[in-house]
């Protein structure tokens, strides 16, 4: 990879205990949490549930 001038990007691994140590950990945890709940938020916005049925009101 380095022959072509491309450097590999190191993989981020979160802390094992789940407690953020610095700003990078805090940012990663916010991003991962928002990504996990993306479909639920989208369903609320569009007024439907995940399986396509009508929402309860």
N, C-alpha and C positions, 0 to 999 in steps of 0.2 A: 504494500500500500504506500509506503513512503517513497518508493521509486517514482510513483506518478505524482507526488507532491500532495497526496491526500493523507491527512492524519486521522487515525481512528478516534472516535469519541468515547470516552470512558462511560461505562454504565453506572447510573446512580442507583445505589442501594440504600433504602431507608434504615434508620436505626432499628435494631431488633426489638427493643422494648416499646417502640412507637412514640417515644417522647422526643420532640424536636430538639436538636442541639444548637442549631444556628439558623440564620435566615434561609439558607438553602433548604434545610429540612422543612421549615415552616411553609415555604413556597411549594415544595414537592407535595406535602401533605394536603394543602389546599387544592392543588391541581388534581391530585388523585381522587380526593373526596368529591370534587365537582364532576369529574369524569364518571365516577361510579353512579352518581345520582342524575346523570344527564337525561336518560330516557324518562324517568319519573317527572322531572321538571318539564320536559317537552310535552308529556301527556297532559299535565295540568294546564299548560299554556294553550294547547289545542282543544281542550275540553273532551278528552277521551282517555280511556284506560289503556294499559299495555296490551290487553288481549283484543282491543277494538270494540268492546261493548260500551254502552252509554255510561257516563259517570253517575254516581249517586249524588243527589242534591238535597 
